Amino acid sequence: MKRSGKTDSSHSGSIPFETVKEKKRGNCNCRFIIVFQEKDAFEIQKPTATNKHYQVQRDLELVLLGVSVVAVILSLIVFTMIRVKSSERIFVHKNLLFSLGLGNLVYILDIASFSTRMDHIVLCCLVTVIQHYLHTSLFTWMLVEGINLYIKLVKVFSVRKQYLSYLMMGWGIPAVIVGLVAAIRPSSYDMGKSFYKNITCGSLKIAAKIERTRCWINGSQWIYQGPVLAILLINLILFVVILRVVFGKISRKYGKNKISATRHKSTLALLPLLGVTWLLGFFVDFHDSLKYAFILVNSLMGLVFCIFHCVLDDQVRGMVNSQPFASFPIEQFREALRARKARRRKQSHQKTGTTPASNPTTPTADRNSRIDKFVFSAENSNGKEDVIRVISEGQDESRI
């Protein structure tokens, strides 16, 4: 998965340069070894094409993650502005977005701030612990999303609010995992420790020191990927069960009309909630195209969430429109003004030459009594009817 943080090179100075040069000339498989005699070291690199792919993938990932962070912030603002009492769905959404946005932000700062893990060892150790916790919490909150959807859509039984249980699951499980790793294998978070890899070049065997630029876990990546895989497999089962229920409800409501488009929308809406597309990360080492697909799908998770669960969500849009800041009927007010102007133009054509202003014999009281008024009503957020009176003679509008 993308959190491995491995680089493309290794270094070692334990073998004489002449030996390395001789083996390199006699074995075409040793072309990936580059000798830097003036640095008293030699470097083992991946092929040039792989290096290019790595740079493009990293730049693409950073750009898409930046877009995703902005979308997450906008979504959090919308959910914060919505004043809804006892909404577990919004509560879980906000926690999922917080873990996603903060985890992506720390990941971007890690790549941008550290050229090597040896620059600031203590700070890098702290960043490693934070990243492990945030990235794991993202998947535990996806699990919470799946459980909440299962209770609401499949079981459809009334239970008391599960805020405390969801908090313990979403933020508590990652804390337990990080604590166990720190207690059992503290070297996993030790960024000052050196690791070596055996490189074979013909008859030459090199114990090369691995240089890494990411502040990420040492040793086996299954410390992180194991719990994540277990959560994703559970969510995959929930994904299939929930889709069957949703598709059944869609079929009963719409019949065969528009069922295909509605199914596609429902499927896309569930993907950022349950995270099943992250399973692709376990296969990215097979081909570079899978890495590009993984980056495109998962780095834009925040944007996809914002589109399907804020912009296109009817319930959220209804809640936004019902808030006090959106209760004033602006469109109706504009329509009233346009209608009033149109009526006045029509009256001026009908009464050309006979208006009180053009007839000096018309009493002043009659002229003053001709004040155009237009009244319209609109329903406010409390369900009461507001009447707004628009007066044409430069009067202030009043609300009764």
BELMOWO-V921721 format. One record per residue. N is the residue number from 1. RES is the residue in one small letter. PSI is psi in degrees with one decimal (NA if undefined). OMEGA is omega as a letter, one per 30 degrees, with the letter a starting at -180 (* if undefined). NEAR is the number of other ideal C-beta (glycine too) atoms within 8 Angstrom. Layout:
<<N & RES & PSI & OMEGA & NEAR> <N & RES & PSI & OMEGA & NEAR>>
This chain:
<<1 & m & 170.3 & a & 11> <2 & k & -9.3 & a & 9> <3 & r & 7.8 & a & 10> <4 & s & -37.5 & l & 8> <5 & g & 23.5 & l & 9> <6 & k & 149.8 & l & 7> <7 & t & -173.0 & a & 9> <8 & d & 7.8 & a & 8> <9 & s & 158.8 & l & 9> <10 & s & 155.9 & a & 11> <11 & h & 150.4 & l & 11> <12 & s & 144.0 & l & 14> <13 & g & 19.9 & a & 7> <14 & s & -8.1 & a & 5> <15 & i & 137.3 & a & 9> <16 & p & 146.2 & a & 5> <17 & f & -38.8 & a & 9> <18 & e & -37.2 & l & 6> <19 & t & -43.0 & l & 9> <20 & v & -44.0 & a & 14> <21 & k & -39.8 & a & 9> <22 & e & -47.6 & l & 8> <23 & k & -34.4 & a & 13> <24 & k & -39.9 & l & 12> <25 & r & -33.0 & a & 6> <26 & g & -4.0 & a & 6> <27 & n & 115.4 & a & 10> <28 & c & -18.7 & l & 4> <29 & n & -7.8 & a & 6> <30 & c & 15.5 & a & 11> <31 & r & -17.0 & a & 6> <32 & f & -3.7 & l & 8> <33 & i & 124.3 & l & 13> <34 & i & 128.0 & a & 8> <35 & v & 129.1 & l & 10> <36 & f & 87.0 & a & 9> <37 & q & -33.5 & a & 6> <38 & e & -19.9 & l & 4> <39 & k & 2.3 & a & 5> <40 & d & 41.1 & l & 6> <41 & a & 162.4 & l & 8> <42 & f & 159.8 & a & 12> <43 & e & 137.8 & l & 11> <44 & i & 115.6 & a & 13> <45 & q & 155.3 & l & 10> <46 & k & 163.3 & l & 8> <47 & p & 155.9 & a & 7> <48 & t & -40.7 & a & 5> <49 & a & -39.8 & l & 6> <50 & t & -39.2 & l & 10> <51 & n & -41.7 & l & 11> <52 & k & -44.1 & l & 8> <53 & h & -40.7 & a & 10> <54 & y & -43.6 & a & 10> <55 & q & -43.0 & l & 8> <56 & v & -43.1 & l & 8> <57 & q & -40.1 & a & 12> <58 & r & -44.4 & l & 9> <59 & d & -42.6 & l & 8> <60 & l & -42.6 & a & 12> <61 & e & -41.6 & a & 11> <62 & l & -42.4 & a & 11> <63 & v & -48.1 & a & 8> <64 & l & -36.4 & l & 12> <65 & l & -36.3 & l & 12> <66 & g & -43.7 & l & 9> <67 & v & -41.4 & a & 11> <68 & s & -40.0 & l & 16> <69 & v & -42.1 & l & 13> <70 & v & -44.0 & l & 9> <71 & a & -37.9 & l & 12> <72 & v & -43.0 & l & 15> <73 & i & -44.2 & l & 9> <74 & l & -40.9 & l & 10> <75 & s & -41.6 & l & 15> <76 & l & -37.5 & l & 12> <77 & i & -44.6 & l & 8> <78 & v & -47.6 & a & 11> <79 & f & -30.0 & l & 13> <80 & t & -35.7 & l & 7> <81 & m & -26.0 & a & 9> <82 & i & 119.6 & l & 11> <83 & r & 88.4 & a & 5> <84 & v & 128.4 & l & 7> <85 & k & 132.2 & l & 4> <86 & s & 50.1 & l & 5> <87 & s & 101.6 & l & 7> <88 & e & -35.3 & a & 11> <89 & r & -48.4 & l & 8> <90 & i & -37.9 & l & 10> <91 & f & -47.1 & a & 10> <92 & v & -41.0 & l & 14> <93 & h & -46.1 & a & 12> <94 & k & -40.2 & l & 11> <95 & n & -39.4 & l & 14> <96 & l & -44.4 & l & 16> <97 & l & -39.3 & l & 14> <98 & f & -45.7 & l & 9> <99 & s & -37.7 & l & 13> <100 & l & -50.4 & a & 14> <101 & g & -45.4 & a & 14> <102 & l & -38.4 & l & 9> <103 & g & -43.4 & l & 13> <104 & n & -37.3 & a & 13> <105 & l & -43.5 & l & 9> <106 & v & -38.1 & l & 12> <107 & y & -43.0 & l & 12> <108 & i & -44.2 & l & 12> <109 & l & -34.7 & l & 8> <110 & d & -49.2 & a & 12> <111 & i & -38.6 & a & 11> <112 & a & -23.8 & a & 6> <113 & s & -27.4 & a & 5> <114 & f & 116.2 & l & 13> <115 & s & -28.1 & l & 4> <116 & t & 153.8 & a & 8> <117 & r & -13.9 & a & 11> <118 & m & -5.9 & a & 6> <119 & d & -53.5 & a & 8> <120 & h & 87.3 & a & 6> <121 & i & -47.5 & a & 10> <122 & v & -46.9 & l & 6> <123 & l & -38.5 & l & 7> <124 & c & -36.7 & l & 13> <125 & c & -42.8 & l & 13> <126 & l & -43.1 & l & 8> <127 & v & -36.6 & l & 12> <128 & t & -45.5 & l & 13> <129 & v & -43.7 & a & 11> <130 & i & -43.9 & a & 9> <131 & q & -43.1 & l & 15> <132 & h & -42.5 & a & 16> <133 & y & -47.5 & a & 11> <134 & l & -42.0 & a & 13> <135 & h & -34.5 & l & 12> <136 & t & -39.4 & l & 15> <137 & s & -29.8 & l & 14> <138 & l & -43.4 & a & 13> <139 & f & -31.5 & l & 14> <140 & t & -34.0 & l & 14> <141 & w & -28.6 & l & 13> <142 & m & -38.2 & l & 14> <143 & l & -40.3 & l & 12> <144 & v & -41.1 & l & 14> <145 & e & -44.3 & l & 13> <146 & g & -42.9 & l & 15> <147 & i & -42.3 & a & 10> <148 & n & -42.0 & l & 13> <149 & l & -39.0 & l & 13> <150 & y & -42.3 & l & 12> <151 & i & -41.7 & a & 10> <152 & k & -36.4 & a & 8> <153 & l & -34.8 & a & 9> <154 & v & -58.3 & a & 10> <155 & k & -38.0 & l & 5> <156 & v & 48.5 & l & 5> <157 & f & 153.3 & a & 5> <158 & s & 121.2 & l & 2> <159 & v & 158.4 & l & 6> <160 & r & 161.7 & a & 3> <161 & k & 137.7 & a & 6> <162 & q & 31.1 & a & 9> <163 & y & -48.4 & a & 8> <164 & l & -42.0 & l & 6> <165 & s & -41.2 & l & 7> <166 & y & -39.9 & l & 14> <167 & l & -42.9 & l & 10> <168 & m & -36.5 & l & 9> <169 & m & -45.8 & a & 12> <170 & g & -42.7 & a & 15> <171 & w & -22.5 & a & 11> <172 & g & -44.0 & a & 9> <173 & i & -46.5 & l & 13> <174 & p & -35.7 & l & 13> <175 & a & -39.8 & l & 9> <176 & v & -43.8 & a & 8> <177 & i & -47.6 & l & 11> <178 & v & -40.4 & l & 12> <179 & g & -41.3 & l & 8> <180 & l & -41.4 & l & 8> <181 & v & -43.4 & a & 13> <182 & a & -33.1 & a & 11> <183 & a & -40.3 & a & 6> <184 & i & -44.6 & a & 6> <185 & r & 75.3 & a & 8> <186 & p & -21.9 & l & 8> <187 & s & -16.8 & l & 8> <188 & s & -27.5 & a & 11> <189 & y & 7.9 & a & 13> <190 & d & 102.8 & a & 9> <191 & m & -7.7 & l & 12> <192 & g & -5.4 & a & 6> <193 & k & 138.8 & a & 7> <194 & s & 143.3 & l & 5> <195 & f & 148.2 & a & 8> <196 & y & 153.5 & l & 9> <197 & k & 134.9 & l & 8> <198 & n & 123.7 & l & 8> <199 & i & 128.6 & l & 12> <200 & t & 127.4 & l & 7> <201 & c & 88.9 & a & 12> <202 & g & -124.4 & l & 9> <203 & s & -3.6 & a & 4> <204 & l & 128.9 & l & 12> <205 & k & 126.5 & a & 8> <206 & i & 130.9 & l & 13> <207 & a & 94.7 & a & 10> <208 & a & 138.9 & l & 12> <209 & k & 130.5 & a & 10> <210 & i & 124.4 & l & 11> <211 & e & 126.6 & a & 9> <212 & r & 141.4 & a & 10> <213 & t & -16.0 & a & 10> <214 & r & 145.5 & l & 12> <215 & c & 89.6 & a & 12> <216 & w & 173.9 & a & 10> <217 & i & 137.9 & l & 11> <218 & n & 158.2 & l & 9> <219 & g & -149.5 & a & 9> <220 & s & 131.5 & l & 4> <221 & q & -7.4 & l & 10> <222 & w & -11.6 & l & 6> <223 & i & -37.5 & l & 11> <224 & y & -44.5 & a & 13> <225 & q & -26.1 & a & 10> <226 & g & -58.3 & l & 8> <227 & p & -36.4 & l & 11> <228 & v & -43.3 & l & 12> <229 & l & -41.4 & l & 9> <230 & a & -43.3 & l & 8> <231 & i & -42.5 & a & 12> <232 & l & -35.9 & l & 13> <233 & l & -39.6 & l & 8> <234 & i & -44.9 & l & 10> <235 & n & -30.8 & l & 14> <236 & l & -41.8 & l & 11> <237 & i & -45.1 & l & 8> <238 & l & -36.3 & l & 13> <239 & f & -46.2 & l & 12> <240 & v & -45.1 & a & 8> <241 & v & -46.3 & a & 10> <242 & i & -39.9 & l & 14> <243 & l & -39.4 & l & 11> <244 & r & -42.0 & l & 8> <245 & v & -44.9 & a & 10> <246 & v & -44.7 & l & 10> <247 & f & -36.5 & l & 10> <248 & g & -42.3 & l & 8> <249 & k & -37.6 & l & 8> <250 & i & -41.8 & a & 12> <251 & s & -40.8 & l & 10> <252 & r & -30.7 & a & 5> <253 & k & -44.1 & a & 6> <254 & y & -11.8 & a & 9> <255 & g & -141.6 & a & 6> <256 & k & -9.2 & a & 5> <257 & n & 133.3 & l & 5> <258 & k & 13.9 & a & 6> <259 & i & -34.6 & a & 11> <260 & s & -49.1 & a & 6> <261 & a & -39.4 & a & 7> <262 & t & -38.2 & l & 10> <263 & r & -43.1 & l & 10> <264 & h & -42.1 & l & 8> <265 & k & -42.1 & l & 10> <266 & s & -40.3 & l & 12> <267 & t & -46.8 & l & 9> <268 & l & -34.1 & l & 9> <269 & a & -30.5 & a & 10> <270 & l & -23.8 & a & 12> <271 & l & -49.6 & l & 11> <272 & p & -18.4 & l & 11> <273 & l & -41.7 & a & 13> <274 & l & -16.9 & l & 12> <275 & g & 25.6 & a & 13> <276 & v & -22.0 & l & 10> <277 & t & -16.5 & l & 8> <278 & w & -15.3 & l & 11> <279 & l & -24.2 & l & 9> <280 & l & -24.9 & a & 12> <281 & g & -20.0 & l & 10> <282 & f & -2.1 & a & 8> <283 & f & 7.5 & a & 8> <284 & v & -20.8 & a & 11> <285 & d & -10.0 & a & 3> <286 & f & -31.3 & a & 5> <287 & h & 148.2 & a & 5> <288 & d & -30.0 & l & 8> <289 & s & -34.4 & l & 6> <290 & l & -34.0 & l & 11> <291 & k & -43.0 & l & 11> <292 & y & -42.1 & l & 10> <293 & a & -41.4 & l & 9> <294 & f & -43.8 & a & 12> <295 & i & -45.0 & a & 13> <296 & l & -41.3 & a & 10> <297 & v & -46.1 & a & 10> <298 & n & -25.0 & l & 12> <299 & s & -20.7 & l & 11> <300 & l & 19.8 & a & 11> <301 & m & -41.3 & l & 12> <302 & g & -39.4 & l & 18> <303 & l & -43.2 & l & 10> <304 & v & -41.0 & l & 11> <305 & f & -45.2 & a & 17> <306 & c & -40.2 & a & 13> <307 & i & -49.6 & a & 9> <308 & f & -24.7 & a & 13> <309 & h & 2.1 & l & 13> <310 & c & -60.7 & a & 13> <311 & v & -45.1 & a & 7> <312 & l & -2.0 & a & 8> <313 & d & 117.4 & a & 9> <314 & d & -38.7 & a & 6> <315 & q & -43.8 & l & 6> <316 & v & -42.8 & l & 12> <317 & r & -39.2 & l & 9> <318 & g & -39.8 & l & 8> <319 & m & -40.4 & l & 10> <320 & v & -43.8 & a & 11> <321 & n & -23.1 & a & 7> <322 & s & -3.4 & a & 8> <323 & q & 157.2 & a & 12> <324 & p & -35.0 & a & 5> <325 & f & -14.2 & a & 5> <326 & a & 7.6 & a & 9> <327 & s & -23.3 & a & 9> <328 & f & 127.2 & a & 5> <329 & p & 79.8 & a & 9> <330 & i & -45.6 & a & 6> <331 & e & -41.7 & l & 6> <332 & q & -38.1 & l & 9> <333 & f & -42.7 & l & 12> <334 & r & -40.7 & l & 8> <335 & e & -38.6 & l & 9> <336 & a & -41.9 & l & 12> <337 & l & -42.0 & l & 9> <338 & r & -40.5 & l & 8> <339 & a & -38.8 & l & 9> <340 & r & -42.9 & l & 12> <341 & k & -40.5 & l & 8> <342 & a & -40.0 & l & 8> <343 & r & -38.9 & l & 10> <344 & r & -39.7 & l & 10> <345 & r & -40.3 & l & 8> <346 & k & -41.5 & l & 8> <347 & q & -35.8 & l & 8> <348 & s & -33.4 & l & 9> <349 & h & -36.5 & a & 7> <350 & q & -30.8 & a & 6> <351 & k & 36.4 & a & 8> <352 & t & 125.3 & l & 7> <353 & g & -5.7 & a & 5> <354 & t & 13.8 & l & 6> <355 & t & 153.9 & l & 9> <356 & p & -32.6 & a & 8> <357 & a & -31.6 & a & 5> <358 & s & -8.5 & a & 6> <359 & n & 104.3 & a & 8> <360 & p & -18.1 & a & 3> <361 & t & -10.3 & l & 3> <362 & t & 127.7 & a & 8> <363 & p & 151.3 & a & 5> <364 & t & -37.0 & a & 6> <365 & a & -36.1 & l & 6> <366 & d & -38.3 & l & 9> <367 & r & -41.0 & a & 10> <368 & n & -24.3 & a & 7> <369 & s & -12.4 & a & 6> <370 & r & 72.0 & l & 7> <371 & i & 117.1 & a & 8> <372 & d & 134.3 & l & 10> <373 & k & 144.0 & l & 8> <374 & f & 131.2 & a & 11> <375 & v & 135.5 & l & 8> <376 & f & 160.7 & a & 11> <377 & s & 154.6 & l & 8> <378 & a & 149.9 & a & 9> <379 & e & 125.3 & a & 7> <380 & n & -175.6 & a & 9> <381 & s & -17.6 & a & 8> <382 & n & 3.0 & l & 4> <383 & g & 0.2 & l & 5> <384 & k & 157.2 & a & 6> <385 & e & 120.5 & l & 7> <386 & d & 139.7 & l & 11> <387 & v & 123.7 & a & 9> <388 & i & 124.3 & a & 15> <389 & r & 123.2 & l & 10> <390 & v & 121.4 & a & 13> <391 & i & 132.9 & a & 11> <392 & s & -29.2 & a & 11> <393 & e & 51.9 & l & 6> <394 & g & 13.0 & a & 4> <395 & q & 156.4 & l & 6> <396 & d & 144.7 & l & 4> <397 & e & 145.2 & a & 8> <398 & s & 147.1 & l & 6> <399 & r & 124.5 & a & 6> <400 & i & NA & * & 6>>
